[in-house]
Amino acid sequence: MPREILKVTRRGQVTIPKKYRDALNIREGDVVCASLEGDRIVLMKLGAPEPGDPVGEEEHERLVKLLEEERRAWR
């Protein structure tokens, strides 16, 4: 795909162009990973974690609550 020129807001934000969001199926609430590679900022869409992957404390707590709710529904 051709390059896009993006404007940075005063809060340091940029909008990912729709054609890129569509190509990677990035939706509101999805998580992307940013890394610095030389003079480039690279964004990668993160998928659902694989079993055993670290997810962070907040996500872990959210998943535990979700599992507890599912268990209660089955009882």
KOLLUM-505946 format. One record per residue: residue number from 1; chain; residue in one letter; x, y, z of N, C-alpha, C in turn. Coordinates in steps of 0.1 Angstrom, whole numbers, always signed. Example, Ala and Ser with C-alpha at 12.3 -4.5 7.8 and 13.67 -1.06 7.14 Angstrom:
<atoms>
i:ch:aa:n_c1:n_c2:n_c3:ca_c1:ca_c2:ca_c3:c_c1:c_c2:c_c3
1:A:A:+132:-57:+78:+123:-45:+78:+132:-33:+78
2:A:S:+128:-22:+71:+137:-11:+71:+129:+0:+79
</atoms>
This chain:
<atoms>
i:ch:aa:n_c1:n_c2:n_c3:ca_c1:ca_c2:ca_c3:c_c1:c_c2:c_c3
1:A:M:+8:-12:+0:+0:+0:+0:+9:+12:+0
2:A:P:+4:+23:-6:+12:+35:-6:+12:+41:+8
3:A:R:+22:+50:+10:+24:+56:+23:+13:+67:+25
4:A:E:+10:+69:+37:+0:+80:+41:+8:+90:+50
5:A:I:+5:+103:+48:+10:+113:+57:+0:+116:+68
6:A:L:+4:+114:+80:-5:+116:+92:-1:+128:+100
7:A:K:-11:+135:+105:-8:+147:+114:-9:+142:+128
8:A:V:+1:+147:+136:+1:+144:+150:-6:+155:+158
9:A:T:-16:+151:+167:-23:+161:+175:-14:+166:+186
10:A:R:-18:+176:+193:-10:+181:+204:-8:+171:+215
11:A:R:-17:+161:+216:-16:+151:+226:-8:+139:+221
12:A:G:-1:+140:+209:+7:+130:+204:+0:+118:+197
13:A:Q:-13:+121:+194:-21:+110:+188:-21:+111:+172
14:A:V:-23:+100:+166:-25:+100:+151:-37:+90:+149
15:A:T:-43:+92:+138:-54:+83:+134:-49:+73:+124
16:A:I:-51:+60:+126:-47:+50:+116:-57:+51:+105
17:A:P:-53:+53:+92:-62:+54:+81:-71:+42:+80
18:A:K:-84:+45:+76:-94:+34:+75:-89:+22:+66
19:A:K:-83:+25:+55:-79:+14:+46:-69:+4:+54
20:A:Y:-61:+10:+63:-51:+1:+70:-59:-6:+81
21:A:R:-68:+1:+88:-76:-6:+98:-84:-17:+92
22:A:D:-90:-14:+80:-98:-25:+74:-89:-36:+69
23:A:A:-77:-34:+64:-69:-44:+59:-64:-54:+71
24:A:L:-63:-48:+83:-59:-56:+94:-70:-59:+104
25:A:N:-82:-55:+100:-94:-58:+108:-92:-52:+122
26:A:I:-87:-40:+123:-86:-33:+136:-98:-25:+139
27:A:R:-104:-28:+150:-117:-22:+154:-115:-14:+167
28:A:E:-124:-6:+171:-124:+2:+183:-122:-8:+195
29:A:G:-112:-5:+204:-110:-14:+215:-99:-24:+213
30:A:D:-95:-26:+200:-84:-36:+198:-71:-30:+203
31:A:V:-62:-39:+206:-49:-35:+211:-38:-36:+200
32:A:V:-30:-26:+199:-19:-26:+190:-6:-24:+198
33:A:C:+5:-29:+192:+18:-28:+198:+26:-19:+190
34:A:A:+33:-9:+197:+41:+0:+190:+56:-3:+193
35:A:S:+64:-2:+183:+79:-4:+186:+86:+6:+177
36:A:L:+98:+9:+182:+107:+19:+174:+118:+10:+167
37:A:E:+118:+11:+154:+128:+4:+146:+136:+14:+138
38:A:G:+147:+18:+143:+155:+29:+137:+147:+42:+137
39:A:D:+144:+48:+126:+137:+60:+125:+122:+58:+122
40:A:R:+117:+46:+125:+103:+43:+122:+96:+38:+134
41:A:I:+83:+42:+135:+74:+37:+145:+66:+26:+138
42:A:V:+66:+14:+143:+59:+3:+137:+48:-1:+146
43:A:L:+36:-2:+141:+24:-7:+148:+20:-21:+144
44:A:M:+17:-30:+153:+13:-43:+150:+0:-46:+158
45:A:K:-10:-52:+151:-22:-56:+158:-19:-68:+166
46:A:L:-24:-68:+178:-22:-80:+187:-35:-88:+187
47:A:G:-34:-100:+186:-45:-109:+187:-48:-114:+201
48:A:A:-56:-123:+202:-59:-129:+216:-46:-136:+220
49:A:P:-43:-135:+233:-32:-142:+238:-33:-157:+237
50:A:E:-22:-164:+235:-21:-178:+235:-21:-183:+249
51:A:P:-25:-195:+252:-24:-200:+266:-10:-199:+270
52:A:G:-8:-194:+282:+5:-192:+288:+12:-179:+285
53:A:D:+7:-171:+275:+12:-158:+273:+9:-148:+284
54:A:P:+18:-139:+287:+15:-129:+297:+5:-119:+291
55:A:V:-5:-115:+300:-15:-106:+295:-16:-93:+303
56:A:G:-9:-92:+314:-10:-80:+322:-20:-82:+333
57:A:E:-18:-75:+344:-27:-77:+356:-41:-73:+354
58:A:E:-44:-62:+347:-58:-58:+344:-65:-68:+336
59:A:E:-59:-72:+325:-65:-82:+316:-67:-95:+324
60:A:H:-58:-99:+332:-59:-112:+340:-71:-111:+349
61:A:E:-72:-100:+356:-84:-98:+365:-97:-99:+357
62:A:R:-97:-92:+345:-109:-92:+337:-113:-106:+333
63:A:L:-103:-114:+329:-105:-128:+324:-110:-137:+336
64:A:V:-104:-135:+348:-108:-143:+359:-123:-140:+363
65:A:K:-127:-127:+362:-141:-123:+365:-150:-130:+355
66:A:L:-146:-129:+342:-154:-135:+331:-156:-150:+333
67:A:L:-145:-157:+337:-146:-171:+340:-155:-174:+352
68:A:E:-154:-166:+362:-162:-168:+374:-177:-167:+370
69:A:E:-180:-157:+362:-194:-155:+358:-199:-167:+349
70:A:E:-190:-172:+341:-194:-184:+333:-196:-196:+342
71:A:R:-188:-198:+352:-189:-209:+361:-203:-208:+369
72:A:R:-206:-196:+373:-219:-194:+380:-230:-197:+372
73:A:A:-229:-193:+359:-240:-196:+349:-243:-211:+347
74:A:W:-232:-219:+348:-233:-233:+346:-238:-241:+358
75:A:R:-238:-234:+370:-242:-241:+382:-257:-241:+384
</atoms>
